[in-house]
Amino acid sequence: MSHTLKIRMYYEDTDCGGVVYYANYLRYVERARTEFFESRGVSLRKLMDEGVYFVVAEAALKYVSPGRYGDIMAIETNVDRVGPASIVFRHSISRDNTGEKLVEATVKLGCVGKDMKPLRLRQNIMEAVTKGDES
């Protein structure tokens, strides 16, 4: 089951040519993952208060076409796989009005404790992020 977040591109998101600055896509997929978790009843704030954190272990982006000032982007988020202490997300960013693909991203999150050492994912988190998946 995927989750989609729509984000408008403002002037602050672009370079001097009106093209979305490449590093901003990492911010957008971060927002999309947060919304994904929240939509499935997983409060990252509550987990942080309990000493459970998610950190980015790996990130890979493929830029397909430039986003531009004024675009509304649709960021589709899916879980690719879940490990004992990690979750791999796939993000597809497209121009909302045309569906044109702009960026593909894969991000691996590691679950860690306050000491920043790996922490086994709780069963309720694993179930929440995989609910609705056919795999």
N, CA and C atoms as a LAMMPS dump frame, in Angstrom:
ITEM: TIMESTEP
0
ITEM: NUMBER OF ATOMS
405
ITEM: BOX BOUNDS ff ff ff
-5.0000000000000000e+02 5.0000000000000000e+02
-5.0000000000000000e+02 5.0000000000000000e+02
-5.0000000000000000e+02 5.0000000000000000e+02
ITEM: ATOMS id mol type element x y z
1 1 1 N 0.851 -1.171 0
2 1 2 C 0 0 0
3 1 3 C 0.899 1.238 0
4 2 1 N 0.614 2.129 -0.895
5 2 2 C 1.451 3.323 -0.998
6 2 3 C 0.776 4.511 -0.329
7 3 1 N 1.562 5.523 -0.134
8 3 2 C 1.078 6.793 0.414
9 3 3 C 1.582 7.89 -0.517
10 4 1 N 0.735 8.879 -0.803
11 4 2 C 1.138 9.977 -1.678
12 4 3 C 1.026 11.298 -0.943
13 5 1 N 2.078 12.094 -1.045
14 5 2 C 2.136 13.433 -0.475
15 5 3 C 2.34 14.411 -1.621
16 6 1 N 1.56 15.471 -1.633
17 6 2 C 1.721 16.498 -2.667
18 6 3 C 2.376 17.73 -2.053
19 7 1 N 3.364 18.258 -2.789
20 7 2 C 4.128 19.418 -2.323
21 7 3 C 4.253 20.418 -3.467
22 8 1 N 3.96 21.681 -3.171
23 8 2 C 4.138 22.754 -4.157
24 8 3 C 5.588 23.243 -4.105
25 9 1 N 6.146 23.516 -5.279
26 9 2 C 7.502 24.03 -5.364
27 9 3 C 7.478 25.56 -5.329
28 10 1 N 8.143 26.098 -4.334
29 10 2 C 8.224 27.539 -4.164
30 10 3 C 9.561 28.053 -4.686
31 11 1 N 9.665 29.347 -4.801
32 11 2 C 10.901 29.969 -5.286
33 11 3 C 12.094 29.526 -4.441
34 12 1 N 11.883 29.408 -3.14
35 12 2 C 12.961 29.011 -2.233
36 12 3 C 13.487 27.606 -2.521
37 13 1 N 12.711 26.79 -3.24
38 13 2 C 13.106 25.42 -3.564
39 13 3 C 13.988 25.321 -4.799
40 14 1 N 14.123 26.429 -5.521
41 14 2 C 14.764 26.372 -6.84
42 14 3 C 16.102 27.093 -6.88
43 15 1 N 16.839 26.818 -7.946
44 15 2 C 18.069 27.549 -8.204
45 15 3 C 17.736 28.794 -9.015
46 16 1 N 18.738 29.496 -9.481
47 16 2 C 18.495 30.759 -10.189
48 16 3 C 17.781 30.566 -11.525
49 17 1 N 17.729 29.336 -12.031
50 17 2 C 17.033 29.06 -13.284
51 17 3 C 15.603 28.565 -13.092
52 18 1 N 15.139 28.539 -11.841
53 18 2 C 13.782 28.08 -11.581
54 18 3 C 13.632 26.568 -11.532
55 19 1 N 14.771 25.852 -11.477
56 19 2 C 14.775 24.389 -11.407
57 19 3 C 14.956 23.985 -9.95
58 20 1 N 14.197 22.993 -9.513
59 20 2 C 14.307 22.543 -8.125
60 20 3 C 15.737 22.084 -7.854
61 21 1 N 16.312 22.632 -6.793
62 21 2 C 17.675 22.304 -6.383
63 21 3 C 17.738 20.82 -5.996
64 22 1 N 18.702 20.107 -6.534
65 22 2 C 18.746 18.651 -6.444
66 22 3 C 18.699 18.113 -5.01
67 23 1 N 19.366 18.761 -4.077
68 23 2 C 19.421 18.252 -2.703
69 23 3 C 18.079 18.376 -1.986
70 24 1 N 17.212 19.253 -2.469
71 24 2 C 15.9 19.406 -1.829
72 24 3 C 15.059 18.147 -1.906
73 25 1 N 15.31 17.307 -2.893
74 25 2 C 14.526 16.081 -3.013
75 25 3 C 14.693 15.181 -1.787
76 26 1 N 15.851 15.246 -1.142
77 26 2 C 16.038 14.483 0.093
78 26 3 C 15.088 14.987 1.182
79 27 1 N 14.884 16.294 1.249
80 27 2 C 13.936 16.864 2.21
81 27 3 C 12.518 16.394 1.9
82 28 1 N 12.168 16.369 0.623
83 28 2 C 10.815 15.991 0.238
84 28 3 C 10.521 14.532 0.573
85 29 1 N 11.484 13.643 0.317
86 29 2 C 11.232 12.238 0.628
87 29 3 C 11.214 12.014 2.142
88 30 1 N 11.945 12.832 2.875
89 30 2 C 11.89 12.765 4.344
90 30 3 C 10.481 13.114 4.828
91 31 1 N 9.917 14.185 4.283
92 31 2 C 8.547 14.566 4.645
93 31 3 C 7.566 13.457 4.275
94 32 1 N 7.764 12.882 3.103
95 32 2 C 6.86 11.826 2.636
96 32 3 C 6.92 10.607 3.546
97 33 1 N 8.116 10.232 4.005
98 33 2 C 8.231 9.093 4.921
99 33 3 C 7.556 9.39 6.254
100 34 1 N 7.728 10.61 6.745
101 34 2 C 7.075 10.983 8.005
102 34 3 C 5.565 10.855 7.866
103 35 1 N 5.019 11.358 6.76
104 35 2 C 3.577 11.261 6.529
105 35 3 C 3.141 9.809 6.351
106 36 1 N 3.985 9.004 5.711
107 36 2 C 3.704 7.579 5.562
108 36 3 C 3.545 6.932 6.938
109 37 1 N 4.537 7.148 7.815
110 37 2 C 4.473 6.583 9.166
111 37 3 C 3.208 7.044 9.89
112 38 1 N 2.974 8.351 9.876
113 38 2 C 1.825 8.907 10.597
114 38 3 C 0.509 8.355 10.055
115 39 1 N 0.422 8.167 8.731
116 39 2 C -0.814 7.652 8.135
117 39 3 C -1.102 6.214 8.563
118 40 1 N -0.08 5.548 9.056
119 40 2 C -0.23 4.161 9.5
120 40 3 C -0.231 4.044 11.021
121 41 1 N -0.386 5.184 11.685
122 41 2 C -0.504 5.175 13.141
123 41 3 C 0.802 5.078 13.891
124 42 1 N 1.927 5.31 13.216
125 42 2 C 3.229 5.266 13.87
126 42 3 C 3.669 6.701 14.126
127 43 1 N 3.696 7.093 15.391
128 43 2 C 4.106 8.447 15.762
129 43 3 C 5.61 8.479 15.99
130 44 1 N 6.318 9.144 15.096
131 44 2 C 7.766 9.249 15.252
132 44 3 C 8.122 10.04 16.511
133 45 1 N 7.322 11.025 16.843
134 45 2 C 7.551 11.817 18.063
135 45 3 C 7.475 10.909 19.301
136 46 1 N 6.454 10.059 19.347
137 46 2 C 6.292 9.141 20.479
138 46 3 C 7.467 8.172 20.55
139 47 1 N 7.869 7.644 19.397
140 47 2 C 9.013 6.728 19.388
141 47 3 C 10.277 7.431 19.882
142 48 1 N 10.487 8.661 19.446
143 48 2 C 11.659 9.41 19.909
144 48 3 C 11.621 9.594 21.42
145 49 1 N 10.443 9.896 21.944
146 49 2 C 10.291 10.051 23.397
147 49 3 C 10.616 8.753 24.129
148 50 1 N 10.431 7.619 23.445
149 50 2 C 10.711 6.297 24.022
150 50 3 C 12.132 5.825 23.719
151 51 1 N 12.927 6.672 23.045
152 51 2 C 14.306 6.308 22.752
153 51 3 C 14.491 5.462 21.517
154 52 1 N 13.521 5.502 20.606
155 52 2 C 13.602 4.761 19.344
156 52 3 C 13.714 5.777 18.219
157 53 1 N 14.759 5.642 17.406
158 53 2 C 15.019 6.609 16.341
159 53 3 C 15.222 5.89 15.015
160 54 1 N 14.913 6.603 13.944
161 54 2 C 15.232 6.122 12.602
162 54 3 C 16.277 7.047 12.013
163 55 1 N 17.343 6.45 11.501
164 55 2 C 18.416 7.224 10.88
165 55 3 C 18.588 6.746 9.442
166 56 1 N 18.966 7.668 8.578
167 56 2 C 19.213 7.298 7.185
168 56 3 C 20.563 6.595 7.114
169 57 1 N 20.538 5.354 6.645
170 57 2 C 21.76 4.56 6.48
171 57 3 C 22.267 4.63 5.047
172 58 1 N 21.332 4.727 4.087
173 58 2 C 21.683 4.816 2.668
174 58 3 C 20.616 5.623 1.95
175 59 1 N 21.046 6.361 0.929
176 59 2 C 20.096 7.084 0.083
177 59 3 C 20.64 7.095 -1.339
178 60 1 N 19.776 6.78 -2.297
179 60 2 C 20.145 6.815 -3.711
180 60 3 C 19.025 7.506 -4.469
181 61 1 N 19.399 8.478 -5.291
182 61 2 C 18.418 9.201 -6.084
183 61 3 C 18.791 9.14 -7.551
184 62 1 N 17.781 8.972 -8.389
185 62 2 C 17.971 9.022 -9.836
186 62 3 C 17.11 10.166 -10.345
187 63 1 N 17.762 11.153 -10.94
188 63 2 C 17.072 12.325 -11.455
189 63 3 C 16.678 12.06 -12.9
190 64 1 N 15.373 12.1 -13.175
191 64 2 C 14.858 11.753 -14.488
192 64 3 C 14.526 13.004 -15.298
193 65 1 N 13.879 13.971 -14.652
194 65 2 C 13.47 15.205 -15.318
195 65 3 C 13.413 16.308 -14.266
196 66 1 N 13.687 17.558 -14.636
197 66 2 C 13.722 18.614 -13.621
198 66 3 C 12.345 19.07 -13.157
199 67 1 N 12.231 19.246 -11.838
200 67 2 C 11.07 19.915 -11.283
201 67 3 C 11.297 21.415 -11.409
202 68 1 N 10.218 22.176 -11.475
203 68 2 C 10.345 23.62 -11.697
204 68 3 C 9.482 24.409 -10.725
205 69 1 N 9.861 25.665 -10.576
206 69 2 C 9.099 26.593 -9.747
207 69 3 C 7.624 26.533 -10.141
208 70 1 N 6.754 26.424 -9.14
209 70 2 C 5.316 26.393 -9.38
210 70 3 C 4.729 25.007 -9.551
211 71 1 N 5.57 24.009 -9.804
212 71 2 C 5.062 22.638 -9.935
213 71 3 C 4.451 22.161 -8.622
214 72 1 N 3.495 21.281 -8.748
215 72 2 C 3.036 20.508 -7.598
216 72 3 C 3.525 19.095 -7.844
217 73 1 N 4.302 18.598 -6.899
218 73 2 C 4.875 17.263 -7.034
219 73 3 C 4.103 16.279 -6.175
220 74 1 N 3.896 15.106 -6.727
221 74 2 C 3.292 13.998 -5.996
222 74 3 C 4.407 13.023 -5.645
223 75 1 N 4.562 12.764 -4.358
224 75 2 C 5.6 11.849 -3.895
225 75 3 C 4.92 10.579 -3.396
226 76 1 N 5.1 9.513 -4.152
227 76 2 C 4.526 8.223 -3.777
228 76 3 C 5.569 7.452 -2.979
229 77 1 N 5.159 6.957 -1.831
230 77 2 C 6.06 6.242 -0.921
231 77 3 C 5.573 4.821 -0.724
232 78 1 N 6.496 3.882 -0.881
233 78 2 C 6.218 2.463 -0.661
234 78 3 C 7.345 1.852 0.155
235 79 1 N 7.029 0.795 0.881
236 79 2 C 8.062 0.031 1.57
237 79 3 C 8.545 -1.044 0.616
238 80 1 N 9.846 -1.086 0.398
239 80 2 C 10.445 -2.084 -0.478
240 80 3 C 10.72 -3.372 0.296
241 81 1 N 11.335 -3.22 1.477
242 81 2 C 11.586 -4.392 2.32
243 81 3 C 11.822 -3.951 3.768
244 82 1 N 11.589 -4.904 4.649
245 82 2 C 11.773 -4.669 6.08
246 82 3 C 12.731 -5.728 6.599
247 83 1 N 13.761 -5.267 7.29
248 83 2 C 14.716 -6.179 7.919
249 83 3 C 14.523 -6.161 9.424
250 84 1 N 15.342 -6.871 10.153
251 84 2 C 15.2 -6.915 11.613
252 84 3 C 15.345 -5.542 12.283
253 85 1 N 16.184 -4.679 11.686
254 85 2 C 16.416 -3.356 12.28
255 85 3 C 16.429 -2.258 11.215
256 86 1 N 15.774 -2.52 10.084
257 86 2 C 15.807 -1.527 9.006
258 86 3 C 14.561 -1.595 8.134
259 87 1 N 14.312 -0.489 7.455
260 87 2 C 13.211 -0.401 6.49
261 87 3 C 13.762 0.286 5.252
262 88 1 N 13.499 -0.29 4.08
263 88 2 C 13.91 0.33 2.822
264 88 3 C 12.655 0.872 2.139
265 89 1 N 12.698 2.179 1.849
266 89 2 C 11.585 2.856 1.194
267 89 3 C 11.918 3.14 -0.26
268 90 1 N 10.903 3.074 -1.109
269 90 2 C 10.994 3.519 -2.501
270 90 3 C 10.099 4.732 -2.652
271 91 1 N 10.631 5.766 -3.247
272 91 2 C 9.87 6.989 -3.497
273 91 3 C 9.883 7.276 -4.988
274 92 1 N 8.74 7.653 -5.496
275 92 2 C 8.633 8.082 -6.887
276 92 3 C 8.035 9.49 -6.868
277 93 1 N 8.776 10.435 -7.405
278 93 2 C 8.316 11.823 -7.43
279 93 3 C 7.94 12.18 -8.858
280 94 1 N 6.719 12.674 -9.017
281 94 2 C 6.248 13.037 -10.354
282 94 3 C 5.56 14.395 -10.316
283 95 1 N 5.453 14.991 -11.497
284 95 2 C 4.701 16.243 -11.642
285 95 3 C 3.23 15.866 -11.559
286 96 1 N 2.506 16.469 -10.629
287 96 2 C 1.144 16.034 -10.336
288 96 3 C 0.199 16.189 -11.522
289 97 1 N 0.295 17.282 -12.261
290 97 2 C -0.692 17.528 -13.323
291 97 3 C -0.46 16.689 -14.577
292 98 1 N 0.77 16.182 -14.771
293 98 2 C 1.041 15.392 -15.972
294 98 3 C 1.438 13.944 -15.673
295 99 1 N 1.85 13.689 -14.432
296 99 2 C 2.332 12.355 -14.079
297 99 3 C 3.762 12.098 -14.526
298 100 1 N 4.41 13.096 -15.118
299 100 2 C 5.791 12.933 -15.587
300 100 3 C 6.709 12.635 -14.412
301 101 1 N 7.46 11.539 -14.516
302 101 2 C 8.384 11.162 -13.447
303 101 3 C 9.557 12.125 -13.403
304 102 1 N 9.888 12.58 -12.19
305 102 2 C 10.992 13.505 -11.993
306 102 3 C 12.176 12.843 -11.293
307 103 1 N 11.889 12.111 -10.232
308 103 2 C 12.958 11.515 -9.42
309 103 3 C 12.489 10.17 -8.886
310 104 1 N 13.418 9.228 -8.842
311 104 2 C 13.214 7.954 -8.157
312 104 3 C 14.221 7.92 -7.016
313 105 1 N 13.777 7.524 -5.838
314 105 2 C 14.675 7.483 -4.685
315 105 3 C 14.466 6.207 -3.899
316 106 1 N 15.561 5.702 -3.363
317 106 2 C 15.528 4.578 -2.44
318 106 3 C 16.271 5.018 -1.191
319 107 1 N 15.628 4.842 -0.04
320 107 2 C 16.237 5.257 1.222
321 107 3 C 16.101 4.124 2.228
322 108 1 N 17.235 3.767 2.823
323 108 2 C 17.245 2.737 3.867
324 108 3 C 17.363 3.423 5.218
325 109 1 N 16.385 3.145 6.09
326 109 2 C 16.42 3.67 7.447
327 109 3 C 16.852 2.563 8.391
328 110 1 N 17.731 2.924 9.317
329 110 2 C 18.098 2.007 10.38
330 110 3 C 17.383 2.423 11.649
331 111 1 N 16.955 1.458 12.421
332 111 2 C 16.328 1.726 13.713
333 111 3 C 17.43 1.641 14.766
334 112 1 N 17.554 2.706 15.572
335 112 2 C 18.595 2.76 16.598
336 112 3 C 18.006 3.256 17.913
337 113 1 N 18.738 2.969 18.986
338 113 2 C 18.371 3.464 20.304
339 113 3 C 19.098 4.759 20.6
340 114 1 N 18.948 5.25 21.817
341 114 2 C 19.599 6.505 22.225
342 114 3 C 21.111 6.451 22.062
343 115 1 N 21.678 5.25 22.185
344 115 2 C 23.124 5.069 22.05
345 115 3 C 23.566 4.979 20.592
346 116 1 N 22.594 5.099 19.666
347 116 2 C 22.833 5.025 18.224
348 116 3 C 23.289 3.648 17.761
349 117 1 N 23.02 2.644 18.571
350 117 2 C 23.301 1.265 18.174
351 117 3 C 22.014 0.661 17.618
352 118 1 N 22.15 -0.289 16.663
353 118 2 C 20.964 -0.892 16.05
354 118 3 C 19.994 -1.449 17.084
355 119 1 N 18.731 -1.255 16.766
356 119 2 C 17.649 -1.69 17.647
357 119 3 C 16.659 -2.479 16.801
358 120 1 N 16.277 -3.627 17.269
359 120 2 C 15.319 -4.46 16.543
360 120 3 C 14.004 -3.707 16.41
361 121 1 N 13.422 -3.762 15.2
362 121 2 C 12.131 -3.128 14.977
363 121 3 C 11.058 -3.793 15.833
364 122 1 N 10.227 -2.989 16.428
365 122 2 C 9.105 -3.519 17.194
366 122 3 C 8.107 -4.156 16.229
367 123 1 N 7.434 -5.184 16.707
368 123 2 C 6.463 -5.908 15.884
369 123 3 C 5.366 -4.97 15.365
370 124 1 N 4.894 -4.06 16.224
371 124 2 C 3.806 -3.169 15.798
372 124 3 C 4.26 -2.225 14.68
373 125 1 N 5.52 -1.852 14.672
374 125 2 C 6.04 -1.001 13.599
375 125 3 C 6.11 -1.807 12.307
376 126 1 N 6.639 -3.022 12.394
377 126 2 C 6.733 -3.879 11.205
378 126 3 C 5.355 -4.125 10.605
379 127 1 N 4.383 -4.397 11.453
380 127 2 C 3.026 -4.639 10.962
381 127 3 C 2.422 -3.378 10.347
382 128 1 N 2.664 -2.232 10.967
383 128 2 C 2.094 -0.98 10.458
384 128 3 C 2.646 -0.619 9.088
385 129 1 N 3.948 -0.789 8.895
386 129 2 C 4.533 -0.365 7.615
387 129 3 C 4.3 -1.361 6.497
388 130 1 N 3.903 -2.578 6.844
389 130 2 C 3.661 -3.576 5.798
390 130 3 C 2.18 -3.867 5.592
391 131 1 N 1.297 -3.279 6.383
392 131 2 C -0.129 -3.597 6.23
393 131 3 C -0.619 -3.18 4.841
394 132 1 N -1.389 -4.061 4.262
395 132 2 C -1.916 -3.806 2.921
396 132 3 C -1.002 -4.311 1.827
397 133 1 N 0.22 -4.735 2.181
398 133 2 C 1.131 -5.266 1.161
399 133 3 C 0.746 -6.697 0.835
400 134 1 N 0.88 -7.04 -0.422
401 134 2 C 0.553 -8.393 -0.866
402 134 3 C 1.744 -9.342 -0.709
403 135 1 N 2.937 -8.766 -0.524
404 135 2 C 4.138 -9.62 -0.454
405 135 3 C 4.356 -10.22 0.898
